[in-house]
Amino acid sequence: MPALATTIATIGLVPPVIRIGRQIVRAVIDGRTGTAQDAEPVAPTALASLVERIVRAFVVLAGITLTIDAWGLSPASIVAQDSSASRAMRAAIEVLIALLIADFVWHAARRWIDRRISDAAGDPDEVSRRTRIATLLPLFRKALGALLLVAIGLISLSAIGVEIAPLLGAAGIVGIAVGFGAQTLVRNIVSGIFFLIDDAFRVGEYVEAGNIRDTVEAISLRSMRLRHHRGALHTLPFGEIHSLTNHSCDWVVVKIEFPFALDVDPNKVKKAVKAVAAELAAELAADPELAKDMIESPKSQGVRRVEDFSAVIGIKFTARPGEQFVLRREIYDRLLKAFDAASLKLSSRDVVVRSLGDLPSPAELGAAASTAMARPRQDEEGVM
């Protein structure tokens, strides 16, 4: 009965002791005071969180030691004895220690990954680094979680006396069989690995795969998800992507066209474009944020082609990927105002009717039409 009472008391005291230890750790490391009820709901720092895990592990191990001692046992006796109770005790202790170690490793890795992602997200100057981290680290976190789960499962089976060597061999054989039977799955995973190694795309980039052109929202080991600007979500297996175009790499050239009248002077258009470019350059010098988006100011490319009603003149500029749409709207507005100020009119498909002199009256037109219609009849009677 004393041993049973000690065991029950130890089990009941472990949770409050862990809670008190957490409060002490946060008070010492983070400078917080008060109880868990009136404490501010603020996430602890990485160091405080890791120390909490260590304190919790020591409290659990101390509880296990007290329980073993209450029953008149010792670690040496548990290891030496070969009874069913000692084997069960050893298995429980091994599994618990494995869980504590896996919990510590998982929490430390997850905190490190989350911190790297948050640090990269707060650095607007390192866009390439931020997108790379946001793409790869979540996949690494998932792979680490799966590895820890498999390791804990194998350790647990080994602790209860199951031989894991045949299981590992059988798993290899099953893996080969599954590989032959699920070639599409294997192809998707392998293709995804090579896509990531080649750094073909990242989360948040605008890509084109086949006839789908959307923004990369998430990446898994098997597929990628693309979000359309209207809300539709496309899931593309990596093995089905034969070619991929990334529209968010480094820079993008935007070309716009204006249809002018056929008698337009291209030199006047070029001067108007230069005036707009000079105005933008002055604003870029005063606004560093805008300067990052605009890489090369607008330039006239002259007449690209001549159509029935117009001469099409092209204009291009270079911008940072993702910002070209806002800049294009602003440049359109400025160019239209500059063309209007320079009396450069865009072409239109208006129909112009010109008078060539006095036209016959309706009566004369009717008589002429009757004569024309009667003449074929007279010719036919003459033939008869």
C-alpha positions as CSV (number, residue, x, y, z in Angstrom):
1,M,0.0,0.0,0.0
2,P,2.8,2.6,0.7
3,A,4.3,1.8,-2.7
4,L,1.0,2.2,-4.4
5,A,0.3,5.5,-2.5
6,T,3.7,6.8,-3.5
7,T,3.1,5.9,-7.1
8,I,-0.3,7.7,-7.2
9,A,1.1,10.7,-5.4
10,T,4.1,10.9,-7.8
11,I,1.8,10.7,-10.8
12,G,-0.4,13.4,-9.4
13,L,2.5,15.7,-8.5
14,V,4.4,15.5,-11.8
15,P,2.0,17.8,-13.8
16,P,1.9,20.7,-11.2
17,V,5.7,20.5,-10.7
18,I,6.2,20.7,-14.5
19,R,3.9,23.8,-14.6
20,I,5.7,25.4,-11.7
21,G,9.0,24.7,-13.4
22,R,7.8,26.3,-16.6
23,Q,6.8,29.5,-14.7
24,I,10.2,29.6,-13.0
25,V,12.0,29.2,-16.3
26,R,10.0,32.0,-17.9
27,A,10.5,34.3,-15.0
28,V,14.2,33.8,-14.9
29,I,14.9,33.8,-18.7
30,D,12.1,35.9,-20.1
31,G,11.6,38.1,-17.0
32,R,7.9,37.2,-16.6
33,T,6.2,37.0,-13.2
34,G,2.8,35.8,-12.0
35,T,0.8,32.6,-12.4
36,A,-0.2,30.8,-15.6
37,Q,-3.7,32.3,-15.3
38,D,-2.7,36.0,-15.2
39,A,0.4,35.7,-17.4
40,E,0.3,37.4,-20.8
41,P,-0.4,35.0,-23.7
42,V,2.9,35.6,-25.3
43,A,5.0,32.8,-26.8
44,P,8.2,32.1,-24.9
45,T,11.6,32.7,-26.4
46,A,13.5,29.9,-28.0
47,L,15.9,29.5,-25.1
48,A,13.1,29.4,-22.5
49,S,11.2,26.9,-24.5
50,L,14.2,24.5,-24.8
51,V,14.9,24.8,-21.1
52,E,11.3,24.0,-20.3
53,R,11.6,20.8,-22.3
54,I,14.8,19.9,-20.4
55,V,13.1,20.6,-17.0
56,R,10.1,18.6,-18.0
57,A,12.3,15.6,-18.9
58,F,14.2,15.8,-15.6
59,V,10.9,16.0,-13.6
60,V,9.5,12.9,-15.5
61,L,12.7,11.0,-14.9
62,A,12.7,11.9,-11.2
63,G,9.1,10.7,-10.9
64,I,10.1,7.4,-12.5
65,T,13.0,7.1,-10.1
66,L,10.8,7.7,-7.1
67,T,8.3,5.2,-8.3
68,I,11.0,2.5,-8.8
69,D,12.4,3.2,-5.4
70,A,9.0,3.1,-3.7
71,W,8.6,-0.5,-5.0
72,G,11.9,-1.5,-3.5
73,L,13.7,-1.7,-6.9
74,S,16.7,-0.1,-8.4
75,P,17.9,0.5,-11.9
76,A,20.5,-2.3,-11.5
77,S,18.0,-4.8,-10.3
78,I,15.6,-3.9,-13.2
79,V,18.4,-4.5,-15.7
80,A,19.6,-7.7,-14.0
81,Q,16.2,-9.4,-13.4
82,D,14.5,-11.3,-16.2
83,S,11.0,-11.4,-14.9
84,S,7.9,-10.2,-16.8
85,A,7.5,-7.2,-14.5
86,S,11.2,-6.1,-15.0
87,R,11.0,-6.5,-18.7
88,A,7.8,-4.5,-18.9
89,M,9.4,-1.8,-16.6
90,R,12.5,-1.7,-18.8
91,A,10.4,-1.4,-22.0
92,A,8.3,1.4,-20.5
93,I,11.4,3.3,-19.4
94,E,13.1,2.9,-22.8
95,V,10.0,4.1,-24.6
96,L,9.5,7.0,-22.3
97,I,13.2,8.1,-22.6
98,A,12.9,7.8,-26.4
99,L,9.8,10.0,-26.4
100,L,11.5,12.6,-24.3
101,I,14.5,12.7,-26.6
102,A,12.4,12.8,-29.7
103,D,10.2,15.6,-28.2
104,F,13.3,17.6,-27.4
105,V,14.9,17.1,-30.9
106,W,11.6,17.9,-32.6
107,H,10.9,21.0,-30.6
108,A,14.4,22.3,-31.0
109,A,14.4,21.7,-34.8
110,R,10.9,23.2,-35.2
111,R,11.8,26.3,-33.2
112,W,14.9,26.8,-35.3
113,I,13.0,26.3,-38.5
114,D,10.3,28.7,-37.5
115,R,12.8,31.3,-36.4
116,R,14.7,31.1,-39.7
117,I,11.4,31.5,-41.6
118,S,10.3,34.4,-39.5
119,D,13.7,36.1,-39.8
120,A,13.7,35.7,-43.5
121,A,10.1,37.0,-43.7
122,G,11.2,40.1,-41.8
123,D,14.0,40.9,-44.2
124,P,12.6,42.6,-47.3
125,D,16.0,43.1,-48.9
126,E,16.7,39.3,-49.3
127,V,13.8,38.2,-51.4
128,S,15.6,35.3,-53.0
129,R,16.8,34.0,-49.6
130,R,13.3,34.4,-48.1
131,T,11.6,32.4,-50.8
132,R,14.2,29.7,-50.8
133,I,13.9,29.2,-47.0
134,A,10.1,29.3,-47.2
135,T,10.2,26.5,-49.8
136,L,12.8,24.1,-48.4
137,L,12.5,24.4,-44.6
138,P,8.8,23.3,-44.3
139,L,9.7,20.2,-46.3
140,F,12.7,19.5,-44.1
141,R,10.4,19.8,-41.0
142,K,8.0,17.3,-42.4
143,A,10.8,14.8,-43.3
144,L,12.2,15.2,-39.8
145,G,8.8,14.5,-38.2
146,A,8.4,11.4,-40.2
147,L,11.9,10.2,-39.3
148,L,11.3,10.7,-35.6
149,L,8.0,8.8,-35.7
150,V,9.7,5.9,-37.5
151,A,12.6,5.9,-35.0
152,I,10.2,6.0,-32.0
153,G,8.2,3.1,-33.5
154,L,11.3,1.0,-34.0
155,I,12.6,1.7,-30.5
156,S,9.3,0.9,-29.0
157,L,9.1,-2.4,-30.8
158,S,12.6,-3.3,-29.8
159,A,11.9,-2.4,-26.2
160,I,9.0,-4.8,-26.0
161,G,11.1,-7.6,-27.4
162,V,10.3,-7.5,-31.1
163,E,13.2,-8.2,-33.4
164,I,13.4,-5.2,-35.7
165,A,16.1,-6.6,-38.1
166,P,13.6,-8.8,-40.0
167,L,11.2,-5.9,-40.0
168,L,13.8,-3.7,-41.6
169,G,14.5,-6.3,-44.2
170,A,10.8,-6.8,-44.9
171,A,10.4,-3.1,-45.2
172,G,13.1,-3.0,-47.8
173,I,11.4,-5.7,-49.8
174,V,8.0,-4.1,-49.4
175,G,9.5,-0.8,-50.5
176,I,10.9,-2.3,-53.7
177,A,7.5,-3.9,-54.4
178,V,5.7,-0.7,-53.7
179,G,8.2,1.1,-55.9
180,F,7.4,-1.2,-58.8
181,G,3.6,-1.0,-58.2
182,A,3.5,2.7,-57.6
183,Q,5.8,4.0,-60.3
184,T,3.8,7.2,-60.7
185,L,4.3,8.0,-57.0
186,V,8.0,7.4,-57.2
187,R,8.3,9.4,-60.4
188,N,6.5,12.3,-58.7
189,I,8.7,12.3,-55.7
190,V,12.0,11.9,-57.7
191,S,10.9,14.7,-60.1
192,G,10.0,16.9,-57.2
193,I,13.5,16.4,-55.6
194,F,15.2,17.3,-58.8
195,F,12.9,20.4,-59.3
196,L,13.9,21.6,-55.8
197,I,17.6,20.8,-56.4
198,D,17.5,22.9,-59.6
199,D,15.7,25.7,-57.7
200,A,13.2,25.8,-60.5
201,F,10.5,27.5,-58.4
202,R,9.8,28.7,-54.9
203,V,6.8,29.4,-52.8
204,G,5.1,32.7,-53.8
205,E,6.5,32.8,-57.3
206,Y,4.4,33.1,-60.5
207,V,5.0,30.0,-62.7
208,E,3.5,28.5,-65.8
209,A,3.1,24.7,-66.2
210,G,1.4,23.6,-69.4
211,N,-1.8,25.7,-69.8
212,I,-1.8,26.7,-66.1
213,R,-0.3,29.9,-65.0
214,D,-0.6,30.7,-61.3
215,T,1.2,31.5,-58.0
216,V,2.9,28.7,-56.0
217,E,1.1,28.4,-52.7
218,A,2.5,25.2,-51.2
219,I,4.9,22.4,-52.1
220,S,4.9,18.8,-50.9
221,L,7.0,15.8,-51.7
222,R,4.7,14.7,-54.4
223,S,3.0,17.8,-55.8
224,M,2.8,21.5,-55.9
225,R,-0.3,23.7,-55.4
226,L,-0.9,26.8,-57.5
227,R,-3.4,29.4,-56.5
228,H,-5.3,31.3,-59.2
229,H,-6.0,35.0,-58.7
230,R,-9.7,34.2,-58.7
231,G,-9.3,31.7,-55.9
232,A,-9.1,28.4,-57.7
233,L,-6.5,26.0,-56.4
234,H,-4.6,23.7,-58.8
235,T,-2.7,20.6,-57.6
236,L,0.0,19.5,-60.1
237,P,2.0,16.2,-59.5
238,F,5.7,16.8,-60.2
239,G,5.8,13.8,-62.6
240,E,3.2,15.4,-64.8
241,I,5.2,18.6,-65.3
242,H,7.1,18.3,-68.5
243,S,8.2,21.9,-68.7
244,L,7.9,24.8,-66.3
245,T,8.3,28.5,-66.9
246,N,9.1,30.8,-63.9
247,H,7.9,34.4,-64.4
248,S,9.4,35.6,-61.1
249,C,13.1,35.1,-61.6
250,D,15.3,38.2,-61.1
251,W,13.6,40.6,-63.5
252,V,10.8,40.9,-66.1
253,V,10.6,42.9,-69.3
254,V,7.1,44.5,-70.0
255,K,6.2,45.5,-73.5
256,I,3.3,47.7,-74.2
257,E,2.0,49.0,-77.6
258,F,0.1,52.2,-78.7
259,P,-1.6,52.4,-82.1
260,F,-1.1,55.9,-83.6
261,A,-2.4,57.4,-86.8
262,L,-0.5,56.4,-90.0
263,D,1.0,59.9,-90.3
264,V,2.5,59.9,-86.8
265,D,6.0,61.2,-86.3
266,P,8.0,58.5,-84.3
267,N,10.5,61.1,-83.2
268,K,7.8,63.0,-81.3
269,V,6.6,59.8,-79.7
270,K,10.2,59.1,-78.6
271,K,10.6,62.5,-77.1
272,A,7.4,62.1,-75.1
273,V,8.6,58.7,-73.8
274,K,11.9,60.2,-72.8
275,A,10.1,63.0,-70.9
276,V,8.1,60.3,-69.0
277,A,11.3,58.4,-68.3
278,A,13.0,61.5,-66.9
279,E,10.1,62.2,-64.7
280,L,10.1,58.7,-63.3
281,A,13.9,58.9,-62.8
282,A,13.4,62.0,-60.6
283,E,10.9,60.1,-58.5
284,L,13.1,57.0,-58.3
285,A,15.9,59.1,-56.8
286,A,13.5,60.4,-54.1
287,D,11.8,57.0,-53.4
288,P,14.1,54.1,-52.6
289,E,11.1,51.6,-52.5
290,L,10.0,52.6,-56.0
291,A,13.6,52.4,-57.2
292,K,13.8,48.7,-56.2
293,D,10.7,47.9,-58.4
294,M,11.8,49.8,-61.5
295,I,15.0,48.3,-63.0
296,E,15.0,50.1,-66.4
297,S,12.9,53.1,-67.3
298,P,10.5,53.1,-70.3
299,K,12.1,53.3,-73.8
300,S,10.5,53.6,-77.2
301,Q,11.2,50.8,-79.7
302,G,9.9,52.6,-82.7
303,V,7.3,51.4,-85.1
304,R,6.7,47.6,-84.7
305,R,4.2,47.1,-87.5
306,V,1.7,48.9,-89.7
307,E,-1.9,48.0,-89.8
308,D,-4.9,49.1,-91.8
309,F,-5.7,52.1,-89.7
310,S,-2.6,52.6,-87.5
311,A,1.1,52.5,-87.0
312,V,1.8,50.5,-83.8
313,I,4.7,51.9,-81.7
314,G,6.2,49.7,-78.9
315,I,7.5,50.8,-75.5
316,K,9.2,48.6,-73.0
317,F,10.5,48.8,-69.4
318,T,12.2,46.4,-67.0
319,A,10.8,45.8,-63.5
320,R,11.1,43.5,-60.5
321,P,9.0,40.4,-60.8
322,G,5.6,40.8,-59.2
323,E,5.6,44.6,-59.3
324,Q,5.3,45.0,-63.1
325,F,1.5,45.3,-63.0
326,V,1.4,48.3,-60.7
327,L,4.2,50.0,-62.6
328,R,2.5,49.3,-66.0
329,R,-0.7,50.9,-64.8
330,E,1.3,54.0,-63.7
331,I,3.3,54.2,-66.9
332,Y,0.2,53.8,-69.0
333,D,-1.4,56.8,-67.2
334,R,1.7,59.0,-67.6
335,L,2.2,58.1,-71.3
336,L,-1.4,58.9,-72.2
337,K,-1.1,62.3,-70.6
338,A,2.3,62.9,-72.3
339,F,0.8,62.0,-75.7
340,D,-2.2,64.2,-75.2
341,A,0.1,67.1,-74.2
342,A,2.2,66.6,-77.4
343,S,-0.9,66.4,-79.6
344,L,-0.2,62.8,-80.5
345,K,-3.6,61.2,-81.2
346,L,-4.2,57.5,-81.1
347,S,-5.7,56.0,-84.2
348,S,-9.4,55.1,-84.4
349,R,-11.5,53.1,-86.8
350,D,-13.9,55.9,-87.8
351,V,-15.4,55.8,-91.3
352,V,-14.9,59.0,-93.2
353,V,-17.3,59.8,-96.1
354,R,-16.1,62.4,-98.7
355,S,-18.5,64.1,-101.2
356,L,-17.3,63.9,-104.9
357,G,-19.8,66.4,-106.3
358,D,-23.6,66.6,-107.1
359,L,-25.3,63.2,-107.1
360,P,-28.3,62.2,-109.3
361,S,-31.8,62.7,-107.8
362,P,-33.7,59.7,-106.6
363,A,-36.0,59.8,-109.6
364,E,-33.0,59.7,-112.0
365,L,-31.5,56.8,-110.1
366,G,-34.8,54.9,-110.3
367,A,-35.1,55.5,-114.1
368,A,-31.5,54.3,-114.6
369,A,-32.2,51.2,-112.5
370,S,-35.3,50.4,-114.6
371,T,-33.4,50.8,-117.8
372,A,-30.7,48.5,-116.6
373,M,-33.2,45.9,-115.6
374,A,-35.1,46.0,-119.0
375,R,-32.0,45.7,-121.1
376,P,-31.3,42.1,-120.4
377,R,-35.0,41.3,-121.3
378,Q,-34.7,43.0,-124.7
379,D,-31.5,41.1,-125.4
380,E,-33.2,37.8,-124.7
381,E,-36.1,38.7,-127.0
382,G,-33.7,39.6,-129.8
383,V,-32.1,36.2,-129.4
384,M,-35.4,34.4,-129.7
